[in-house]
Each structure stands twice: as C-alpha cells, then as structure tokens.
Amino acid sequence: MNGAAPDVPSGSTASTWQPRLALLVAATFFMEFLDGTVLTTAMPSIAADFRVASADVNVTMTAYLVTVAMGIPLSSWLAERFGARRIFCLAIAVFTVASLLCAVSQDLIWLTLSRVAQGAGGAMMVPVGTLVVLRGTPKSELLRATAFLVWPGLLAPVLAPLVGGAFTTYLSWHWIFLVNVPLGLAAFIAALRLVPRTGGDTGRRLDWLGLTLITLGVGSLVVGLEGFGGRGAGLVPAGLLLAGALALAGSAWWMLKARAPLFNLRVFATRTFRATSTGGFVYRLTISSVPFLLPLLFQNGFGWDPLKSGAMVAAVFIGNIGIKPATTPLIRRFGFKPVLVFASFASAVTFAACAALNAGTPEPLIFVLLLASGAFRSIGFSAYASVQYADIVPEQLPSANAVSATLVQLAAGAGIAVGAFFVRLFDHVSFFGGGPSAAYRGAFLAMAAAMLLSTVDSLTLHRHAGAEVSRSVVSKS
C-alpha cells in the first residue's frame, strides 16, 4: 500500500467511516468560512494601502459571498459529472492560488477579482467536500461525521475578527490571505491521499435553464440581503429580493417538471430534510445575527472598546467548543426532536436575556450568559446538520447536499440583514425606552420571537424522527 486514495466504483454504496477525511474536509471549510468575514477588521488598512474609502472595501466581501452562494448549485453537477475527488482537489487549488493573488493585489479592482476567484473555489469546496464525507459514511456514524463538519461554521464567524485583527495589527492584512497558501497546499496533498477516486457520469447533461434561474435567484437574494442590512436600504434591495424570490420560484417550477433537472426537489418530501428549510432555516438565521448584534450592543450601547467587546464575544466560542463532545451523546440519548426543541427554546431564552443586559450588568454574568448561548447554538447546529440527511436515500444525496448548502448561505446573509433591520426599526420607534442600547434590546427580543418559530416547527416532527441515525448502534465485530 502506498497511501494513495482507494478506487471506488461509480455508484458504489460501500460506506466506511473515515475520521481523517472528515477532518480534512472540515479544515477546508474553516478556511472558506473564515475568509467570508475575516476582512472586516482589516478594511481600514486595505483602504489606506489602496487609497480608497474604508466603506469601498466592502465590495470585496460582497463579491466573495455572492460568488460562493451562486457557485454552489453548479458545483453539485460538476461533482456528479467529473467525479467528486477531482472537483474537490480543483476547488482547493483554485482557492489557494486565488488567496495568493489576493495577497499580491495592488489595487481594489484586482483584489475584488481575486476574491471572486477565491469564492469560486470556496463554492466547490463546501458542498463537494460534504458530499465526499457523506457518501463514505454509514447512517450509524452520521452523527460523528457531522460533528466534524459543523465546527467550522460555528467557530469561523466568532474567530474572524480576532484572526483578522491579529494579522493586521502585528503583521499586515496580506497575511490574512498568505496563510492560506501553505494550508491549501497541505490540504491538496492530503486530499490526493484521502479522497476516494470515483468515476463521473459522462452522460449527465447540465440543466441550463434550471442553473440560470437558481443562480440568478440566489445571487439576487444575497446582494439584496447585503443591501437590506445597510443603512441606505431602500427600493433597490427590495427589488432584488423580489426578483430573487421570483427566480427561485421559477427554478422550482421548472425542476419539478424537467426530465433531467439540476436538483431533485423531491428531497423536500422527506420531513427530516424539510426541517432544514423551515425550522432549520429560521434557526440559522437567528443564530447568525448574534455575532453581528453583540459587538454593536457592547460598543455602541455600553461604550466598550473593540478589544473588550471581542474578548466578551469569545465566550460564545468557548461555549461552542465546550459542549461539542456532548452533542452526539445528547442526541443519541434523547433523539432529534427533544434536542431540537430544547436548543431552539433555550437559545430564544438567551436572546431575551441579552435584551435585559445593560452597562451596569456584572461582566461575569454576561460571560456566563454568552457561554450558555454558545453551547445551545452548538447543540442545535449539530442536530440540524445530522437530521437533514437521516432519511435521504443515496441517489438523492447530491441534490439534498447542494440545496442545504445554498440555504445555509442564504440564512447567514439573512441573519445579518434582519438583525440590522430590527436595529434600525427600534432606533426610530421607541418601544423599549431611550438610551443607546434600546434599539439592540428590541432587536434581541425580535430575534428571540423568531427563534420560537423554530421551536414550534421542531414540535411538529415525529417523536422518532431520524431514529436510524440518533439511536445507539452496537458496532459489529
């Protein structure tokens, strides 16, 4: 044996749990998720180097996020047509080279174009990497596999400001991208050794109309949400949101009647997967608003400096990590439905508690509250990531995976936009008294109410939903 990746016949259903492969995919996800928001703290430095306004640098973040969201639908077809191993390795290579191009950019236009290329690589890494892991994982080990894949999405948004600030302060903003080069090279070599070879379906045709509609729909929604979250939100973002919704509705209509659609939308007939687009979407949306709202509350509402604010928000990160070893045992012990109900309801309680905070609240109490919020966040994310695939049959896995990845991207963007909307709303409508923290108090209460919608949706799940995955399985000798 030379350590090279094994050959797996096309369409093989053999499944073997490979923790090293799952860890590799999770590491690439972390790079992709981190680069989505890490530039926030480096914007002033980049603006100074390029002699532009700091606000103008935001176009590089928008370009990246839009490219990732719009590229996900095509990545599923590429993996099926050319083989998941080939596309995953290509994604890592594109992401790594684009990161180097970002680091050597001499102006904002070049940096933006390089970020588009980086987003194209990231768009392939996320769904294709997930597909590689899920196809090689038996249902009895799905909880363990998703435990590996969930942590990047939990940690990256919290660590991004710290990582970006550290590189910018002690080195330069260029290192935000340069660090991806050795990491990407190591990931590429590891992928060649760990990812099984699979043959592509040379006869698989591309649904051009479906791809066009869903790509335009997702792109319009992401850009609209970005604009909707800004202070100047108006008719243009609203028009983009409407156009995006209509395009997605058109793509759904087409793919339900097409002979060879881009996605098999019949995955939504599976209740456990449908929970991803109902309660799961609301859960991710509200959770995604927290890393956005907390720093604003602490800095604008309490008058804290950025360093103190960032250090306090790190409590969410500690809660995420601290509870992670217990998430799988909790799901196995109680099942998906009770865990989802508990995680969403408990998160709603922590949001309401955040609304009660003020500048005089003891800091240790705030830390404990955010610690608990991070723990509930981790439990819910893990449960949703596992239950969505619990009852999906192998032939529907590519479609389910791509749809799920697209919804995750939309939920993350919507969380920030909706959070910003409520801050603006309660800044003008004095429902919660005066003072600098009143608007944030209203926003947290609104997000708590939204989270309860996820709780209600989870209550409608069958008591034994996803039991094939959640129940304890005695390993065979």
C-alpha positions, -999 to 999 in steps of 0.1 A, spaced: 0 0 0 13 34 -9 -12 55 10 -29 67 -22 -67 72 -22 -86 40 -30 -106 34 -61 -143 34 -56 -165 23 -85 -190 48 -97 -223 43 -79 -208 22 -51 -228 22 -19 -200 9 3 -196 31 34 -167 33 58 -163 59 84 -131 79 78 -124 105 105 -92 117 88 -111 125 57 -139 143 77 -112 163 95 -96 173 62 -129 185 47 -137 204 80 -104 222 78 -111 233 42 -145 245 53 -129 265 81 -107 283 55 -137 291 34 -160 302 62 -132 323 78 -124 342 46 -160 352 43 -158 377 71 -122 379 82 -116 411 62 -139 432 84 -112 443 108 -86 448 80 -107 472 59 -91 504 72 -56 490 65 -66 479 30 -83 512 23 -52 531 34 -29 510 11 -52 513 -19 -61 550 -11 -98 544 -11 -126 548 15 -129 521 40 -166 516 30 -155 508 -6 -135 478 6 -168 461 15 -172 452 -22 -145 425 -17 -166 408 10 -198 411 -10 -181 397 -42 -168 367 -22 -201 359 -5 -221 363 -37 -197 341 -57 -199 313 -31 -237 314 -30 -241 315 -68 -214 288 -74 -229 261 -51 -257 250 -75 -232 243 -103 -207 225 -80 -232 197 -74 -234 190 -111 -197 193 -116 -191 166 -88 -216 143 -105 -202 149 -140 -165 148 -134 -162 130 -100 -162 144 -65 -125 138 -59 -114 157 -90 -136 187 -83 -127 188 -46 -90 189 -54 -96 215 -81 -115 236 -55 -87 236 -31 -62 245 -58 -84 274 -71 -89 287 -35 -52 285 -27 -40 302 -59 -67 329 -56 -56 336 -20 -21 343 -32 -35 366 -59 -54 384 -31 -22 389 -11 -3 404 -40 -31 427 -53 -21 462 -60 -55 479 -61 -91 473 -51 -102 461 -86 -75 433 -86 -84 423 -50 -121 421 -59 -115 400 -89 -92 377 -69 -119 374 -42 -143 363 -69 -119 335 -79 -114 326 -42 -152 325 -39 -154 301 -69 -130 277 -52 -149 280 -19 -183 274 -36 -169 240 -48 -152 231 -15 -183 233 7 -209 211 -10 -184 188 -28 -164 182 4 -196 174 23 -207 150 -4 -174 132 -2 -178 126 35 -215 117 35 -211 92 7 -185 74 27 -203 74 60 -229 48 71 -260 62 88 -249 48 121 -218 71 120 -236 102 106 -237 119 139 -199 116 143 -193 128 107 -215 159 111 -198 167 144 -166 172 124 -183 192 97 -203 216 119 -175 232 139 -161 254 111 -195 272 107 -197 277 145 -162 289 151 -153 309 120 -177 338 125 -165 342 161 -128 339 154 -128 360 122 -125 394 140 -97 381 163 -77 365 134 -81 395 112 -72 419 139 -42 399 150 -27 396 115 -35 433 106 -20 446 139 11 425 142 19 417 105 -2 431 77 -35 425 60 -17 405 33 -11 376 58 -49 370 60 -45 355 25 -9 343 26 -16 319 55 -40 301 32 -11 292 8 7 266 30 -26 254 45 -41 250 10 -11 231 -3 -12 207 27 -49 202 22 -44 195 -16 -17 168 -8 -39 153 19 -69 152 -5 -50 133 -31 -42 107 -5 -75 105 14 -104 112 -10 -115 80 -28 -114 80 -66 -149 79 -81 -159 79 -117 -180 107 -131 -213 103 -151 -202 112 -186 -238 111 -198 -251 136 -172 -263 167 -190 -265 202 -175 -299 217 -169 -290 252 -182 -324 268 -176 -326 255 -140 -290 266 -134 -296 301 -148 -327 306 -128 -314 293 -95 -281 311 -99 -297 344 -106 -322 339 -78 -296 331 -52 -273 359 -64 -302 385 -63 -312 374 -28 -276 376 -14 -270 410 -29 -304 422 -18 -298 410 17 -264 427 18 -281 460 8 -311 454 30 -287 452 60 -272 486 52 -284 519 64 -293 530 29 -316 501 23 -345 510 0 -362 501 -32 -332 486 -49 -325 459 -23 -363 453 -20 -365 449 -58 -335 424 -58 -352 404 -30 -384 402 -50 -366 393 -82 -346 366 -64 -377 351 -49 -394 350 -83 -363 335 -100 -362 308 -73 -399 301 -77 -394 298 -114 -365 274 -109 -385 252 -86 -414 251 -111 -390 241 -139 -371 215 -119 -403 198 -109 -413 193 -145 -379 189 -162 -368 154 -173 -332 159 -160 -334 187 -135 -303 203 -119 -317 193 -84 -342 166 -74 -366 188 -54 -385 157 -42 -360 157 -14 -384 181 3 -409 152 6 -387 139 33 -399 155 66 -365 154 83 -348 171 54 -377 196 50 -369 207 86 -338 223 72 -357 247 51 -383 255 77 -373 255 114 -336 249 105 -335 280 82 -351 302 109 -327 287 135 -296 295 114 -309 329 105 -314 340 141 -282 324 153 -262 342 125 -275 376 138 -258 372 172 -221 377 162 -234 409 144 -256 423 172 -234 416 203 -204 437 193 -227 466 184 -245 463 217 -213 463 237 -196 491 217 -225 514 208 -248 505 237 -223 500 266 -194 522 254 -169 493 254 -138 494 232 -134 468 204 -109 447 223 -131 443 254 -161 437 232 -143 410 211 -130 393 243 -165 391 257 -180 377 224 -153 350 226 -174 334 254 -197 322 226 -167 304 210 -159 288 244 -194 276 247 -194 261 212 -162 242 219 -170 232 255 -203 215 246 -191 198 214 -181 165 229 -215 162 245 -237 169 214 -236 134 199 -243 116 233 -272 141 239 -288 133 205 -283 96 210 -298 97 244 -329 119 238 -334 118 200 -335 146 175 -369 161 183 -363 168 220 -328 181 214 -340 205 186 -369 218 207 -346 223 237 -318 240 217 -341 265 199 -362 273 230 -331 277 252 -315 299 225 -346 321 225 -343 325 263 -307 336 260 -317 361 233 -343 376 256 -318 377 284 -294 396 262 -322 422 258 -322 427 295 -285 435 297 -272 470 304 -239 487 310 -243 480 348 -248 442 344 -219 424 361 -194 412 334 -191 377 348 -229 373 344 -227 384 308 -199 360 302 -219 331 316 -249 340 295 -229 341 263 -212 308 273 -246 292 276 -258 308 243 -228 293 225 -235 258 240 -271 259 228 -260 272 194 -236 242 190 -262 217 201 -288 230 176 -264 232 147 -252 197 152 -287 183 154 -299 201 123 -268 191 103 -274 154 112 -312 151 110 -314 167 75 -297 136 59 -311 110 83 -338 97 58 -323 108 25 -317 79 1 -282 77 -16 -294 88 -51 -309 120 -36 -279 129 -16 -262 152 -42 -294 173 -45 -301 174 -8 -265 184 -1 -265 213 -27 -299 226 -15 -288 225 21 -255 244 13 -274 270 -6 -299 275 23 -271 278 48 -255 307 28 -289 324 25 -296 321 62 -262 336 72 -268 366 49 -304 369 61 -294 368 97 -272 399 95 -297 418 73 -327 410 96 -307 419 126 -297 453 111 -333 459 101 -346 455 136 -318 477 150 -328 505 125 -365 499 132 -363 502 170 -338 531 166 -367 551 152 -396 535 172 -392 539 209 -409 508 221 -381 499 246 -373 532 262 -344 555 254 -307 552 257 -280 539 233 -289 502 240 -327 505 234 -325 496 197 -304 465 204 -328 455 232 -356 455 207 -336 436 181 -327 408 205 -363 404 216 -374 402 179 -348 375 173 -360 356 204 -395 357 190 -382 345 156 -363 316 173 -396 304 188 -409 297 153 -381 271 150 -392 256 183 -428 253 170 -416 237 138 -395 211 158 -425 203 179 -443 190 147 -415 164 140 -423 128 146 -412 116 181 -387 92 165 -376 114 136 -342 104 123 -341 74 147 -318 54 123 -291 80 129 -298 90 165 -302 56 181 -272 39 196 -258 12 173 -238 -17 186 -207 -20 165 -202 -52 147 -171 -72 153 
